[in-house]
Amino acid sequence: MSLPFAPGLKVYLAPGATDMRKSFRGLVAATREVLEEDPLSGHVFGFCNRRRTLLKLLLWDTTGFWIFAKRLEQGTFAWPDPAPGELKLQLSGEELAAVLGGYALDVSTRRRWWGRVHRA
């Protein structure tokens, strides 16, 4: 099963390990303090444990927070690292789906596609 992500969705991942005992309040605080982002923005915020076997995603939907959690029975997530000097890593919804599906983003590359420019 995969989560459907809307086009243009921004995903921010926290670097390193996060204490997975955190629930709503703890993840909201980590979003503000670690990622320096507004948890009410509607973006998805991702956190992973030290062993890379459990991750949690935090999302605000205008009425409340959602927490999505995934624990692997075998193997580990290929949790990407931000660029040097960056506090967080920004992904697209497609890239998050790849991480959730077991792909390592550091060994894959995004193909450059032509896109129509919309003029106002």
SEMARDREN-174459 format. One record per residue (C-alpha): x, y, z; residue in one letter. Coordinates in pm, 1 decimal, m for minus. Example, Ala and Ser with C-alpha at 12.3 -4.5 7.8 and 13.67 -1.06 7.14 Angstrom:
SEMARDREN-174459
<r px="1230.0" py="m450.0" pz="780.0" koldo="A"/>
<r px="1367.0" py="m106.0" pz="714.0" koldo="S"/>
end
This chain:
SEMARDREN-174459
<r px="0.0" py="0.0" pz="0.0" koldo="M"/>
<r px="122.5" py="349.7" pz="m70.1" koldo="S"/>
<r px="m2.7" py="687.1" pz="42.6" koldo="L"/>
<r px="m132.0" py="917.4" pz="m230.9" koldo="P"/>
<r px="54.5" py="1248.0" pz="m226.9" koldo="F"/>
<r px="m79.2" py="1554.4" pz="m403.3" koldo="A"/>
<r px="138.5" py="1716.1" pz="m671.4" koldo="P"/>
<r px="341.9" py="1999.6" pz="m528.5" koldo="G"/>
<r px="341.9" py="1853.6" pz="m177.7" koldo="L"/>
<r px="651.5" py="1950.1" pz="18.5" koldo="K"/>
<r px="811.2" py="1695.5" pz="246.3" koldo="V"/>
<r px="1075.5" py="1783.5" pz="504.6" koldo="Y"/>
<r px="1284.5" py="1512.3" pz="669.4" koldo="L"/>
<r px="1466.1" py="1555.2" pz="998.2" koldo="A"/>
<r px="1830.8" py="1452.9" pz="978.1" koldo="P"/>
<r px="1963.6" py="1180.5" pz="1201.9" koldo="G"/>
<r px="1758.4" py="995.1" pz="1459.1" koldo="A"/>
<r px="1446.6" py="1108.7" pz="1642.6" koldo="T"/>
<r px="1310.0" py="961.5" pz="1963.7" koldo="D"/>
<r px="1014.3" py="756.9" pz="1836.9" koldo="M"/>
<r px="837.6" py="776.0" pz="2173.0" koldo="R"/>
<r px="726.7" py="1120.9" pz="2057.9" koldo="K"/>
<r px="364.2" py="1154.2" pz="1962.6" koldo="S"/>
<r px="169.2" py="1457.9" pz="1845.0" koldo="F"/>
<r px="307.8" py="1724.9" pz="2078.7" koldo="R"/>
<r px="664.5" py="1596.8" pz="2058.5" koldo="G"/>
<r px="665.4" py="1579.4" pz="1677.9" koldo="L"/>
<r px="506.9" py="1925.1" pz="1650.9" koldo="V"/>
<r px="783.1" py="2058.5" pz="1877.6" koldo="A"/>
<r px="1050.3" py="1880.6" pz="1670.9" koldo="A"/>
<r px="904.9" py="2031.0" pz="1354.7" koldo="T"/>
<r px="940.2" py="2379.0" pz="1502.5" koldo="R"/>
<r px="1276.1" py="2330.6" pz="1676.2" koldo="E"/>
<r px="1470.0" py="2083.6" pz="1460.0" koldo="V"/>
<r px="1328.2" py="2154.4" pz="1115.0" koldo="L"/>
<r px="1247.9" py="2521.9" pz="1183.4" koldo="E"/>
<r px="918.1" py="2484.8" pz="996.2" koldo="E"/>
<r px="555.7" py="2562.9" pz="1078.0" koldo="D"/>
<r px="375.0" py="2236.0" pz="1155.1" koldo="P"/>
<r px="43.9" py="2399.2" pz="1050.2" koldo="L"/>
<r px="170.4" py="2462.9" pz="695.3" koldo="S"/>
<r px="13.3" py="2149.9" pz="544.7" koldo="G"/>
<r px="351.0" py="2006.6" pz="452.3" koldo="H"/>
<r px="460.6" py="1657.2" pz="557.6" koldo="V"/>
<r px="734.9" py="1624.2" pz="818.0" koldo="F"/>
<r px="929.0" py="1298.0" pz="849.0" koldo="G"/>
<r px="1125.4" py="1149.7" pz="1138.0" koldo="F"/>
<r px="1318.0" py="822.1" pz="1166.2" koldo="C"/>
<r px="1462.2" py="618.1" pz="1454.0" koldo="N"/>
<r px="1830.3" py="541.0" pz="1505.7" koldo="R"/>
<r px="1812.0" py="187.7" pz="1362.8" koldo="R"/>
<r px="1623.6" py="314.4" pz="1053.3" koldo="R"/>
<r px="1346.0" py="59.6" pz="1103.5" koldo="T"/>
<r px="1066.2" py="298.6" pz="1207.2" koldo="L"/>
<r px="952.8" py="628.4" pz="1065.1" koldo="L"/>
<r px="674.1" py="871.7" pz="1145.6" koldo="K"/>
<r px="518.4" py="1135.6" pz="923.0" koldo="L"/>
<r px="334.2" py="1435.6" pz="1066.4" koldo="L"/>
<r px="68.1" py="1619.0" pz="864.6" koldo="L"/>
<r px="m179.9" py="1898.5" pz="947.6" koldo="W"/>
<r px="m505.9" py="1886.8" pz="747.1" koldo="D"/>
<r px="m674.2" py="2210.2" pz="876.5" koldo="T"/>
<r px="m875.6" py="2023.1" pz="1141.2" koldo="T"/>
<r px="m603.8" py="1829.4" pz="1321.7" koldo="G"/>
<r px="m279.1" py="1641.5" pz="1298.3" koldo="F"/>
<r px="m222.9" py="1303.3" pz="1138.6" koldo="W"/>
<r px="64.9" py="1075.2" pz="1229.4" koldo="I"/>
<r px="152.3" py="800.6" pz="984.9" koldo="F"/>
<r px="394.4" py="537.5" pz="1110.2" koldo="A"/>
<r px="571.7" py="256.1" pz="929.4" koldo="K"/>
<r px="783.3" py="m11.9" pz="1095.6" koldo="R"/>
<r px="985.7" py="m250.7" pz="884.8" koldo="L"/>
<r px="987.0" py="m616.7" pz="981.1" koldo="E"/>
<r px="1317.3" py="m667.5" pz="795.4" koldo="Q"/>
<r px="1579.0" py="m431.2" pz="657.0" koldo="G"/>
<r px="1614.5" py="m57.6" pz="703.9" koldo="T"/>
<r px="1501.9" py="263.9" pz="539.3" koldo="F"/>
<r px="1757.3" py="447.0" pz="326.2" koldo="A"/>
<r px="1708.9" py="769.8" pz="521.1" koldo="W"/>
<r px="1872.8" py="1043.0" pz="312.8" koldo="P"/>
<r px="2102.1" py="1305.0" pz="464.8" koldo="D"/>
<r px="2068.1" py="1677.7" pz="396.9" koldo="P"/>
<r px="2339.5" py="1867.4" pz="211.3" koldo="A"/>
<r px="2627.8" py="1991.4" pz="428.1" koldo="P"/>
<r px="2518.8" py="2292.9" pz="630.8" koldo="G"/>
<r px="2146.6" py="2221.1" pz="584.9" koldo="E"/>
<r px="1913.6" py="2154.0" pz="880.3" koldo="L"/>
<r px="1665.8" py="1944.1" pz="685.9" koldo="K"/>
<r px="1609.2" py="1767.6" pz="359.1" koldo="L"/>
<r px="1325.3" py="1870.1" pz="129.2" koldo="Q"/>
<r px="1167.4" py="1602.1" pz="m90.5" koldo="L"/>
<r px="876.1" py="1578.5" pz="m328.5" koldo="S"/>
<r px="587.7" py="1343.3" pz="m264.3" koldo="G"/>
<r px="727.4" py="1107.7" pz="m526.9" koldo="E"/>
<r px="1067.2" py="1098.2" pz="m356.0" koldo="E"/>
<r px="903.0" py="1024.3" pz="m20.2" koldo="L"/>
<r px="708.6" py="740.8" pz="m182.4" koldo="A"/>
<r px="1040.2" py="603.3" pz="m310.7" koldo="A"/>
<r px="1195.3" py="613.8" pz="38.0" koldo="V"/>
<r px="886.8" py="442.7" pz="183.2" koldo="L"/>
<r px="913.2" py="180.9" pz="m91.1" koldo="G"/>
<r px="1272.3" py="94.0" pz="m7.5" koldo="G"/>
<r px="1463.9" py="299.0" pz="m263.3" koldo="Y"/>
<r px="1783.0" py="488.4" pz="m181.1" koldo="A"/>
<r px="1770.5" py="840.0" pz="m321.0" koldo="L"/>
<r px="2148.1" py="888.4" pz="m306.1" koldo="D"/>
<r px="2207.0" py="617.2" pz="m567.2" koldo="V"/>
<r px="1925.7" py="720.2" pz="m799.2" koldo="S"/>
<r px="1891.8" py="1034.0" pz="m1003.0" koldo="T"/>
<r px="1588.5" py="1227.2" pz="m1114.2" koldo="R"/>
<r px="1560.3" py="1253.6" pz="m1489.4" koldo="R"/>
<r px="1523.1" py="1604.1" pz="m1617.6" koldo="R"/>
<r px="1192.7" py="1644.9" pz="m1796.3" koldo="W"/>
<r px="1062.4" py="1920.0" pz="m2010.7" koldo="W"/>
<r px="765.0" py="2099.2" pz="m1859.8" koldo="G"/>
<r px="535.6" py="2360.8" pz="m1999.3" koldo="R"/>
<r px="571.5" py="2699.7" pz="m1833.3" koldo="V"/>
<r px="236.2" py="2846.5" pz="m1736.2" koldo="H"/>
<r px="211.4" py="3218.9" pz="m1790.0" koldo="R"/>
<r px="m40.4" py="3432.0" pz="m1603.9" koldo="A"/>
end
